[in-house]
Amino acid sequence: MVIWVVAYLIMNIAGLVIMWEDKRRAKKHEYRIRERTLWLVALFGGAIGATAGMQLYRHKTKHTSFKIGFPVLAVMELVLLIKFLL
């Protein structure tokens, strides 16, 4: 069970980092990270980190799909994590 919690933490750190990196690239007008990649990281357990990164770095906050989708996915993942741990 500990391995699942560690994997969940790693995915959330990855979600946070990937949002930071995409924002950095956007500022420098460099090649961007695909939105599909951002969604996949969030879907596979990184939604809380991606949501935090979105708010912290003010990135993708004007996109309705991210603005609503990431927090909803984060809540769903948190509920599943709590059910899994109890």
PDB file as gemmi writes it, atoms N, CA and C in Angstrom:
CRYST1    1.000    1.000    1.000  90.00  90.00  90.00 P 1                      
ATOM      1  N   MET A   1       0.824  -1.189   0.000  1.00  0.00           N  
ATOM      2  CA  MET A   1       0.000   0.000   0.000  1.00  0.00           C  
ATOM      3  C   MET A   1       0.869   1.255   0.000  1.00  0.00           C  
ATOM      4  N   VAL A   2       2.004   1.207   0.646  1.00  0.00           N  
ATOM      5  CA  VAL A   2       2.896   2.362   0.712  1.00  0.00           C  
ATOM      6  C   VAL A   2       3.374   2.745  -0.677  1.00  0.00           C  
ATOM      7  N   ILE A   3       3.607   1.770  -1.529  1.00  0.00           N  
ATOM      8  CA  ILE A   3       4.080   2.057  -2.885  1.00  0.00           C  
ATOM      9  C   ILE A   3       3.059   2.876  -3.666  1.00  0.00           C  
ATOM     10  N   TRP A   4       1.768   2.634  -3.424  1.00  0.00           N  
ATOM     11  CA  TRP A   4       0.719   3.404  -4.115  1.00  0.00           C  
ATOM     12  C   TRP A   4       0.712   4.857  -3.660  1.00  0.00           C  
ATOM     13  N   VAL A   5       0.912   5.071  -2.384  1.00  0.00           N  
ATOM     14  CA  VAL A   5       0.940   6.440  -1.856  1.00  0.00           C  
ATOM     15  C   VAL A   5       2.160   7.180  -2.402  1.00  0.00           C  
ATOM     16  N   VAL A   6       3.294   6.498  -2.459  1.00  0.00           N  
ATOM     17  CA  VAL A   6       4.513   7.103  -3.008  1.00  0.00           C  
ATOM     18  C   VAL A   6       4.314   7.428  -4.488  1.00  0.00           C  
ATOM     19  N   ALA A   7       3.719   6.519  -5.233  1.00  0.00           N  
ATOM     20  CA  ALA A   7       3.449   6.756  -6.657  1.00  0.00           C  
ATOM     21  C   ALA A   7       2.508   7.940  -6.842  1.00  0.00           C  
ATOM     22  N   TYR A   8       1.499   8.032  -5.976  1.00  0.00           N  
ATOM     23  CA  TYR A   8       0.548   9.144  -6.028  1.00  0.00           C  
ATOM     24  C   TYR A   8       1.271  10.474  -5.768  1.00  0.00           C  
ATOM     25  N   LEU A   9       2.149  10.493  -4.779  1.00  0.00           N  
ATOM     26  CA  LEU A   9       2.916  11.705  -4.484  1.00  0.00           C  
ATOM     27  C   LEU A   9       3.833  12.089  -5.642  1.00  0.00           C  
ATOM     28  N   ILE A  10       4.470  11.106  -6.237  1.00  0.00           N  
ATOM     29  CA  ILE A  10       5.360  11.369  -7.373  1.00  0.00           C  
ATOM     30  C   ILE A  10       4.574  11.947  -8.548  1.00  0.00           C  
ATOM     31  N   MET A  11       3.397  11.402  -8.822  1.00  0.00           N  
ATOM     32  CA  MET A  11       2.579  11.910  -9.927  1.00  0.00           C  
ATOM     33  C   MET A  11       2.130  13.343  -9.661  1.00  0.00           C  
ATOM     34  N   ASN A  12       1.823  13.664  -8.419  1.00  0.00           N  
ATOM     35  CA  ASN A  12       1.404  15.029  -8.114  1.00  0.00           C  
ATOM     36  C   ASN A  12       2.570  16.005  -8.211  1.00  0.00           C  
ATOM     37  N   ILE A  13       3.750  15.579  -7.819  1.00  0.00           N  
ATOM     38  CA  ILE A  13       4.928  16.414  -8.007  1.00  0.00           C  
ATOM     39  C   ILE A  13       5.180  16.603  -9.505  1.00  0.00           C  
ATOM     40  N   ALA A  14       5.004  15.540 -10.264  1.00  0.00           N  
ATOM     41  CA  ALA A  14       5.157  15.631 -11.721  1.00  0.00           C  
ATOM     42  C   ALA A  14       4.138  16.598 -12.312  1.00  0.00           C  
ATOM     43  N   GLY A  15       2.909  16.559 -11.821  1.00  0.00           N  
ATOM     44  CA  GLY A  15       1.875  17.484 -12.300  1.00  0.00           C  
ATOM     45  C   GLY A  15       2.243  18.928 -12.036  1.00  0.00           C  
ATOM     46  N   LEU A  16       2.770  19.189 -10.863  1.00  0.00           N  
ATOM     47  CA  LEU A  16       3.199  20.535 -10.502  1.00  0.00           C  
ATOM     48  C   LEU A  16       4.362  20.994 -11.386  1.00  0.00           C  
ATOM     49  N   VAL A  17       5.336  20.122 -11.554  1.00  0.00           N  
ATOM     50  CA  VAL A  17       6.526  20.456 -12.350  1.00  0.00           C  
ATOM     51  C   VAL A  17       6.179  20.646 -13.819  1.00  0.00           C  
ATOM     52  N   ILE A  18       5.312  19.816 -14.342  1.00  0.00           N  
ATOM     53  CA  ILE A  18       4.978  19.909 -15.766  1.00  0.00           C  
ATOM     54  C   ILE A  18       4.215  21.199 -16.071  1.00  0.00           C  
ATOM     55  N   MET A  19       3.401  21.671 -15.141  1.00  0.00           N  
ATOM     56  CA  MET A  19       2.710  22.951 -15.333  1.00  0.00           C  
ATOM     57  C   MET A  19       3.725  24.099 -15.272  1.00  0.00           C  
ATOM     58  N   TRP A  20       4.685  24.005 -14.375  1.00  0.00           N  
ATOM     59  CA  TRP A  20       5.737  25.023 -14.293  1.00  0.00           C  
ATOM     60  C   TRP A  20       6.546  25.063 -15.586  1.00  0.00           C  
ATOM     61  N   GLU A  21       6.922  23.892 -16.065  1.00  0.00           N  
ATOM     62  CA  GLU A  21       7.742  23.810 -17.277  1.00  0.00           C  
ATOM     63  C   GLU A  21       6.989  24.354 -18.486  1.00  0.00           C  
ATOM     64  N   ASP A  22       5.718  24.036 -18.615  1.00  0.00           N  
ATOM     65  CA  ASP A  22       4.939  24.533 -19.745  1.00  0.00           C  
ATOM     66  C   ASP A  22       4.794  26.049 -19.668  1.00  0.00           C  
ATOM     67  N   LYS A  23       4.601  26.588 -18.485  1.00  0.00           N  
ATOM     68  CA  LYS A  23       4.519  28.040 -18.318  1.00  0.00           C  
ATOM     69  C   LYS A  23       5.851  28.695 -18.671  1.00  0.00           C  
ATOM     70  N   ARG A  24       6.944  28.081 -18.242  1.00  0.00           N  
ATOM     71  CA  ARG A  24       8.274  28.608 -18.561  1.00  0.00           C  
ATOM     72  C   ARG A  24       8.486  28.645 -20.068  1.00  0.00           C  
ATOM     73  N   ARG A  25       8.109  27.555 -20.732  1.00  0.00           N  
ATOM     74  CA  ARG A  25       8.261  27.497 -22.189  1.00  0.00           C  
ATOM     75  C   ARG A  25       7.360  28.521 -22.885  1.00  0.00           C  
ATOM     76  N   ALA A  26       6.169  28.730 -22.353  1.00  0.00           N  
ATOM     77  CA  ALA A  26       5.256  29.708 -22.940  1.00  0.00           C  
ATOM     78  C   ALA A  26       5.851  31.108 -22.876  1.00  0.00           C  
ATOM     79  N   LYS A  27       6.454  31.432 -21.757  1.00  0.00           N  
ATOM     80  CA  LYS A  27       7.070  32.756 -21.602  1.00  0.00           C  
ATOM     81  C   LYS A  27       8.230  32.966 -22.570  1.00  0.00           C  
ATOM     82  N   LYS A  28       8.967  31.886 -22.847  1.00  0.00           N  
ATOM     83  CA  LYS A  28      10.138  31.977 -23.725  1.00  0.00           C  
ATOM     84  C   LYS A  28       9.784  31.718 -25.190  1.00  0.00           C  
ATOM     85  N   HIS A  29       8.508  31.511 -25.481  1.00  0.00           N  
ATOM     86  CA  HIS A  29       8.037  31.211 -26.845  1.00  0.00           C  
ATOM     87  C   HIS A  29       8.735  29.979 -27.417  1.00  0.00           C  
ATOM     88  N   GLU A  30       8.897  28.968 -26.574  1.00  0.00           N  
ATOM     89  CA  GLU A  30       9.515  27.715 -26.990  1.00  0.00           C  
ATOM     90  C   GLU A  30       8.437  26.680 -27.289  1.00  0.00           C  
ATOM     91  N   TYR A  31       8.882  25.515 -27.768  1.00  0.00           N  
ATOM     92  CA  TYR A  31       7.995  24.396 -28.041  1.00  0.00           C  
ATOM     93  C   TYR A  31       7.289  24.000 -26.753  1.00  0.00           C  
ATOM     94  N   ARG A  32       5.959  23.895 -26.797  1.00  0.00           N  
ATOM     95  CA  ARG A  32       5.148  23.680 -25.604  1.00  0.00           C  
ATOM     96  C   ARG A  32       4.859  22.201 -25.366  1.00  0.00           C  
ATOM     97  N   ILE A  33       4.479  21.906 -24.141  1.00  0.00           N  
ATOM     98  CA  ILE A  33       4.044  20.563 -23.765  1.00  0.00           C  
ATOM     99  C   ILE A  33       2.607  20.407 -24.246  1.00  0.00           C  
ATOM    100  N   ARG A  34       2.304  19.291 -24.871  1.00  0.00           N  
ATOM    101  CA  ARG A  34       0.962  19.075 -25.414  1.00  0.00           C  
ATOM    102  C   ARG A  34      -0.074  19.037 -24.297  1.00  0.00           C  
ATOM    103  N   GLU A  35      -1.251  19.565 -24.610  1.00  0.00           N  
ATOM    104  CA  GLU A  35      -2.340  19.540 -23.629  1.00  0.00           C  
ATOM    105  C   GLU A  35      -2.713  18.106 -23.278  1.00  0.00           C  
ATOM    106  N   ARG A  36      -2.598  17.222 -24.235  1.00  0.00           N  
ATOM    107  CA  ARG A  36      -2.888  15.809 -23.981  1.00  0.00           C  
ATOM    108  C   ARG A  36      -1.966  15.257 -22.901  1.00  0.00           C  
ATOM    109  N   THR A  37      -0.711  15.655 -22.922  1.00  0.00           N  
ATOM    110  CA  THR A  37       0.256  15.218 -21.910  1.00  0.00           C  
ATOM    111  C   THR A  37      -0.131  15.755 -20.540  1.00  0.00           C  
ATOM    112  N   LEU A  38      -0.526  17.024 -20.489  1.00  0.00           N  
ATOM    113  CA  LEU A  38      -0.964  17.616 -19.221  1.00  0.00           C  
ATOM    114  C   LEU A  38      -2.154  16.842 -18.658  1.00  0.00           C  
ATOM    115  N   TRP A  39      -3.100  16.509 -19.526  1.00  0.00           N  
ATOM    116  CA  TRP A  39      -4.278  15.753 -19.088  1.00  0.00           C  
ATOM    117  C   TRP A  39      -3.919  14.337 -18.643  1.00  0.00           C  
ATOM    118  N   LEU A  40      -2.997  13.703 -19.344  1.00  0.00           N  
ATOM    119  CA  LEU A  40      -2.614  12.339 -18.966  1.00  0.00           C  
ATOM    120  C   LEU A  40      -1.936  12.301 -17.601  1.00  0.00           C  
ATOM    121  N   VAL A  41      -1.081  13.274 -17.334  1.00  0.00           N  
ATOM    122  CA  VAL A  41      -0.433  13.335 -16.017  1.00  0.00           C  
ATOM    123  C   VAL A  41      -1.500  13.521 -14.936  1.00  0.00           C  
ATOM    124  N   ALA A  42      -2.456  14.403 -15.186  1.00  0.00           N  
ATOM    125  CA  ALA A  42      -3.533  14.640 -14.219  1.00  0.00           C  
ATOM    126  C   ALA A  42      -4.391  13.385 -14.051  1.00  0.00           C  
ATOM    127  N   LEU A  43      -4.697  12.730 -15.145  1.00  0.00           N  
ATOM    128  CA  LEU A  43      -5.555  11.542 -15.107  1.00  0.00           C  
ATOM    129  C   LEU A  43      -4.909  10.379 -14.354  1.00  0.00           C  
ATOM    130  N   PHE A  44      -3.602  10.244 -14.474  1.00  0.00           N  
ATOM    131  CA  PHE A  44      -2.901   9.136 -13.819  1.00  0.00           C  
ATOM    132  C   PHE A  44      -2.405   9.467 -12.418  1.00  0.00           C  
ATOM    133  N   GLY A  45      -3.095  10.394 -11.755  1.00  0.00           N  
ATOM    134  CA  GLY A  45      -2.819  10.640 -10.348  1.00  0.00           C  
ATOM    135  C   GLY A  45      -2.221  11.982 -10.016  1.00  0.00           C  
ATOM    136  N   GLY A  46      -1.955  12.807 -11.010  1.00  0.00           N  
ATOM    137  CA  GLY A  46      -1.308  14.085 -10.749  1.00  0.00           C  
ATOM    138  C   GLY A  46      -2.222  15.292 -10.788  1.00  0.00           C  
ATOM    139  N   ALA A  47      -3.512  15.084 -10.614  1.00  0.00           N  
ATOM    140  CA  ALA A  47      -4.477  16.186 -10.749  1.00  0.00           C  
ATOM    141  C   ALA A  47      -4.317  17.249  -9.664  1.00  0.00           C  
ATOM    142  N   ILE A  48      -4.028  16.850  -8.456  1.00  0.00           N  
ATOM    143  CA  ILE A  48      -3.864  17.832  -7.377  1.00  0.00           C  
ATOM    144  C   ILE A  48      -2.628  18.695  -7.654  1.00  0.00           C  
ATOM    145  N   GLY A  49      -1.541  18.073  -8.034  1.00  0.00           N  
ATOM    146  CA  GLY A  49      -0.331  18.820  -8.367  1.00  0.00           C  
ATOM    147  C   GLY A  49      -0.524  19.708  -9.579  1.00  0.00           C  
ATOM    148  N   ALA A  50      -1.222  19.207 -10.594  1.00  0.00           N  
ATOM    149  CA  ALA A  50      -1.474  20.003 -11.797  1.00  0.00           C  
ATOM    150  C   ALA A  50      -2.390  21.185 -11.483  1.00  0.00           C  
ATOM    151  N   THR A  51      -3.388  20.963 -10.640  1.00  0.00           N  
ATOM    152  CA  THR A  51      -4.283  22.047 -10.235  1.00  0.00           C  
ATOM    153  C   THR A  51      -3.513  23.091  -9.428  1.00  0.00           C  
ATOM    154  N   ALA A  52      -2.682  22.631  -8.527  1.00  0.00           N  
ATOM    155  CA  ALA A  52      -1.867  23.554  -7.735  1.00  0.00           C  
ATOM    156  C   ALA A  52      -0.928  24.349  -8.644  1.00  0.00           C  
ATOM    157  N   GLY A  53      -0.320  23.671  -9.612  1.00  0.00           N  
ATOM    158  CA  GLY A  53       0.562  24.347 -10.557  1.00  0.00           C  
ATOM    159  C   GLY A  53      -0.185  25.354 -11.421  1.00  0.00           C  
ATOM    160  N   MET A  54      -1.386  24.993 -11.810  1.00  0.00           N  
ATOM    161  CA  MET A  54      -2.202  25.895 -12.616  1.00  0.00           C  
ATOM    162  C   MET A  54      -2.470  27.191 -11.849  1.00  0.00           C  
ATOM    163  N   GLN A  55      -2.796  27.076 -10.573  1.00  0.00           N  
ATOM    164  CA  GLN A  55      -3.076  28.254  -9.758  1.00  0.00           C  
ATOM    165  C   GLN A  55      -1.797  28.999  -9.368  1.00  0.00           C  
ATOM    166  N   LEU A  56      -0.789  28.262  -8.976  1.00  0.00           N  
ATOM    167  CA  LEU A  56       0.462  28.857  -8.516  1.00  0.00           C  
ATOM    168  C   LEU A  56       1.166  29.641  -9.619  1.00  0.00           C  
ATOM    169  N   TYR A  57       1.200  29.072 -10.825  1.00  0.00           N  
ATOM    170  CA  TYR A  57       1.910  29.702 -11.928  1.00  0.00           C  
ATOM    171  C   TYR A  57       0.979  30.483 -12.858  1.00  0.00           C  
ATOM    172  N   ARG A  58      -0.316  30.524 -12.519  1.00  0.00           N  
ATOM    173  CA  ARG A  58      -1.336  31.194 -13.345  1.00  0.00           C  
ATOM    174  C   ARG A  58      -1.234  30.730 -14.789  1.00  0.00           C  
ATOM    175  N   HIS A  59      -1.319  29.434 -14.949  1.00  0.00           N  
ATOM    176  CA  HIS A  59      -1.152  28.814 -16.259  1.00  0.00           C  
ATOM    177  C   HIS A  59      -2.391  28.012 -16.626  1.00  0.00           C  
ATOM    178  N   LYS A  60      -2.907  28.238 -17.818  1.00  0.00           N  
ATOM    179  CA  LYS A  60      -4.096  27.560 -18.346  1.00  0.00           C  
ATOM    180  C   LYS A  60      -5.363  27.924 -17.569  1.00  0.00           C  
ATOM    181  N   THR A  61      -5.341  29.030 -16.848  1.00  0.00           N  
ATOM    182  CA  THR A  61      -6.495  29.411 -16.028  1.00  0.00           C  
ATOM    183  C   THR A  61      -7.634  29.988 -16.861  1.00  0.00           C  
ATOM    184  N   LYS A  62      -7.390  30.358 -18.099  1.00  0.00           N  
ATOM    185  CA  LYS A  62      -8.454  30.876 -18.956  1.00  0.00           C  
ATOM    186  C   LYS A  62      -9.121  29.780 -19.772  1.00  0.00           C  
ATOM    187  N   HIS A  63      -8.542  28.591 -19.747  1.00  0.00           N  
ATOM    188  CA  HIS A  63      -9.115  27.453 -20.470  1.00  0.00           C  
ATOM    189  C   HIS A  63     -10.147  26.773 -19.579  1.00  0.00           C  
ATOM    190  N   THR A  64     -11.398  26.822 -19.982  1.00  0.00           N  
ATOM    191  CA  THR A  64     -12.478  26.261 -19.158  1.00  0.00           C  
ATOM    192  C   THR A  64     -12.261  24.791 -18.859  1.00  0.00           C  
ATOM    193  N   SER A  65     -11.780  24.040 -19.835  1.00  0.00           N  
ATOM    194  CA  SER A  65     -11.591  22.604 -19.611  1.00  0.00           C  
ATOM    195  C   SER A  65     -10.578  22.340 -18.500  1.00  0.00           C  
ATOM    196  N   PHE A  66      -9.534  23.146 -18.417  1.00  0.00           N  
ATOM    197  CA  PHE A  66      -8.543  22.996 -17.350  1.00  0.00           C  
ATOM    198  C   PHE A  66      -9.078  23.577 -16.040  1.00  0.00           C  
ATOM    199  N   LYS A  67      -9.698  24.738 -16.139  1.00  0.00           N  
ATOM    200  CA  LYS A  67     -10.188  25.460 -14.964  1.00  0.00           C  
ATOM    201  C   LYS A  67     -11.211  24.647 -14.178  1.00  0.00           C  
ATOM    202  N   ILE A  68     -12.027  23.885 -14.882  1.00  0.00           N  
ATOM    203  CA  ILE A  68     -13.040  23.049 -14.232  1.00  0.00           C  
ATOM    204  C   ILE A  68     -12.572  21.600 -14.126  1.00  0.00           C  
ATOM    205  N   GLY A  69     -11.982  21.097 -15.184  1.00  0.00           N  
ATOM    206  CA  GLY A  69     -11.616  19.686 -15.254  1.00  0.00           C  
ATOM    207  C   GLY A  69     -10.565  19.245 -14.252  1.00  0.00           C  
ATOM    208  N   PHE A  70      -9.491  20.021 -14.101  1.00  0.00           N  
ATOM    209  CA  PHE A  70      -8.432  19.635 -13.174  1.00  0.00           C  
ATOM    210  C   PHE A  70      -8.922  19.567 -11.728  1.00  0.00           C  
ATOM    211  N   PRO A  71      -9.642  20.588 -11.228  1.00  0.00           N  
ATOM    212  CA  PRO A  71     -10.126  20.490  -9.845  1.00  0.00           C  
ATOM    213  C   PRO A  71     -11.121  19.343  -9.632  1.00  0.00           C  
ATOM    214  N   VAL A  72     -12.000  19.107 -10.593  1.00  0.00           N  
ATOM    215  CA  VAL A  72     -12.951  17.998 -10.468  1.00  0.00           C  
ATOM    216  C   VAL A  72     -12.203  16.675 -10.424  1.00  0.00           C  
ATOM    217  N   LEU A  73     -11.243  16.527 -11.303  1.00  0.00           N  
ATOM    218  CA  LEU A  73     -10.426  15.306 -11.324  1.00  0.00           C  
ATOM    219  C   LEU A  73      -9.640  15.158 -10.021  1.00  0.00           C  
ATOM    220  N   ALA A  74      -9.153  16.269  -9.481  1.00  0.00           N  
ATOM    221  CA  ALA A  74      -8.401  16.237  -8.217  1.00  0.00           C  
ATOM    222  C   ALA A  74      -9.282  15.744  -7.075  1.00  0.00           C  
ATOM    223  N   VAL A  75     -10.508  16.223  -7.015  1.00  0.00           N  
ATOM    224  CA  VAL A  75     -11.432  15.782  -5.960  1.00  0.00           C  
ATOM    225  C   VAL A  75     -11.728  14.296  -6.115  1.00  0.00           C  
ATOM    226  N   MET A  76     -11.962  13.862  -7.343  1.00  0.00           N  
ATOM    227  CA  MET A  76     -12.237  12.441  -7.584  1.00  0.00           C  
ATOM    228  C   MET A  76     -11.050  11.577  -7.157  1.00  0.00           C  
ATOM    229  N   GLU A  77      -9.851  12.000  -7.490  1.00  0.00           N  
ATOM    230  CA  GLU A  77      -8.660  11.237  -7.107  1.00  0.00           C  
ATOM    231  C   GLU A  77      -8.477  11.216  -5.598  1.00  0.00           C  
ATOM    232  N   LEU A  78      -8.757  12.328  -4.947  1.00  0.00           N  
ATOM    233  CA  LEU A  78      -8.629  12.393  -3.493  1.00  0.00           C  
ATOM    234  C   LEU A  78      -9.628  11.461  -2.813  1.00  0.00           C  
ATOM    235  N   VAL A  79     -10.854  11.437  -3.302  1.00  0.00           N  
ATOM    236  CA  VAL A  79     -11.876  10.540  -2.749  1.00  0.00           C  
ATOM    237  C   VAL A  79     -11.448   9.088  -2.938  1.00  0.00           C  
ATOM    238  N   LEU A  80     -10.954   8.757  -4.120  1.00  0.00           N  
ATOM    239  CA  LEU A  80     -10.497   7.386  -4.363  1.00  0.00           C  
ATOM    240  C   LEU A  80      -9.310   7.019  -3.472  1.00  0.00           C  
ATOM    241  N   LEU A  81      -8.408   7.952  -3.263  1.00  0.00           N  
ATOM    242  CA  LEU A  81      -7.255   7.698  -2.397  1.00  0.00           C  
ATOM    243  C   LEU A  81      -7.706   7.433  -0.963  1.00  0.00           C  
ATOM    244  N   ILE A  82      -8.633   8.232  -0.478  1.00  0.00           N  
ATOM    245  CA  ILE A  82      -9.144   8.043   0.888  1.00  0.00           C  
ATOM    246  C   ILE A  82      -9.844   6.694   1.007  1.00  0.00           C  
ATOM    247  N   LYS A  83     -10.671   6.348   0.018  1.00  0.00           N  
ATOM    248  CA  LYS A  83     -11.345   5.037   0.044  1.00  0.00           C  
ATOM    249  C   LYS A  83     -10.332   3.895   0.005  1.00  0.00           C  
ATOM    250  N   PHE A  84      -9.286   4.074  -0.774  1.00  0.00           N  
ATOM    251  CA  PHE A  84      -8.266   3.044  -0.918  1.00  0.00           C  
ATOM    252  C   PHE A  84      -7.502   2.858   0.401  1.00  0.00           C  
ATOM    253  N   LEU A  85      -7.225   3.953   1.095  1.00  0.00           N  
ATOM    254  CA  LEU A  85      -6.454   3.868   2.317  1.00  0.00           C  
ATOM    255  C   LEU A  85      -7.263   3.387   3.519  1.00  0.00           C  
ATOM    256  N   LEU A  86      -8.570   3.545   3.478  1.00  0.00           N  
ATOM    257  CA  LEU A  86      -9.393   3.123   4.621  1.00  0.00           C  
ATOM    258  C   LEU A  86      -9.909   1.740   4.453  1.00  0.00           C  
TER     259      LEU A  86                                                      
END                                                                             
